């Protein structure tokens, strides 16, 4: 404000000074060119010069504006397109989070046309199209993504991998992963996806080889990795045991099962479900003695009633030693109904009928189970105690009936022909 006031005062002072000079002497100015001459006072000439300078300045300013107006228009157009693309992207993200895959795909595709980062828009459109199961569109978006950003091959291949797995194209997905892992062998996400593909392809051997890498990269919590490793071991054992039951083939299958077992980490072998599956396969394949030894080792290391029950069902080569081993466990586990049942069965194998009877009765006292009642009822029937046999067999039937679903039943007076359609 002060500067403007000073400027006004200076202009007024200059005007007063010029007016004073003009009254004292108007001056004389002559401009002559060939036969033409112009005469005027000095002050009029000076005024015309000032006006001409101002006009030239204005003309130059207008020319500058005209020259820069194209850039301004382009900047405005770019800013407008950017804002529109951002709006479409936001709408696409919202639709995606709401599960509206078709709308999200549409918005991301529209955003890509005006976006400063079309790669992201096309990859997002690919994910939305995959969720929408519009797989031809996925291929189109991936091609466009590769066109706008040819140097971003890894990101594009990752998006392609997700689509392949969703389409259950596991062979193609495996090829994609292996190609990417050549450049990034320690990539956690790729390792996780590789595990999923191996499970889908049931390639348990490859998955078992991948497990150390998965643990090193910590691709999942330890509990989840342990569970994956157990499932892998179970599938490997089952696959090794598959085949016909011919003697020669059974021997080969048993050999494969033992080889798989030896390759399983010791920590996993101690799991009761793994040991149970292993011993069941061996028993079916005629390797009962190997099954007995594995059960004894596992039970001695960690007590498991499932394995104890299996121990009572397997007949090894030395059934007397098998019974003595189980009776040693009884010293610390005299309250286990499952162990009593196993001892009763082992006593039967050794033809110790009285001992078997006592073990079965002890098992029933600890827990009234279907198996113990049925075993005791069968034994008593063979010993001539028909009344006791009938009682325990009926008891086993009643226990079985308790686990049956509640269904309508006919009355005893209903004729058999009624309700026959």
Buried (B, 14 or more C-beta within 10 A) or exposed (E): EEEEEEEEEEEEEEEEEEEEEBEEEEBEBEEEEEEEEEEBBBBEBBEEEEEEEEEEEEEEEEEEEEEEEEEEEEEEEEEEBEEBBBBBBEBBBEBBEEEBBEBBBBBBBBBBEBBEBBBBBBBBBBBBBBBBEBBEBBBBBBEBBBEBBEEBEEBBBBBBBBBBBBBEBBEBBBBBBEEBBEEEEEBBBBBEBBBBBBBBBEBBBBBBEBBEBBBEBEBBEEEEBBEBBBBBBBBBBBBBBEEEEEEEEBEEBBEBBBEBBEEBEEEBBBBBBBBBBBBBBBBBBBBBBBBBBBBBEBBEEEBBBEBBBBBBBBBBEEBEEBBEBBBEBBEEBEEBBBBBBBBBBBBBBBEBBEBBBBBBBBBBEBEBBBBBBBBBBBBBBEBEBEEBBEBBBEBBEEBEEEEEEEEEEEEEEEEEEEEEE
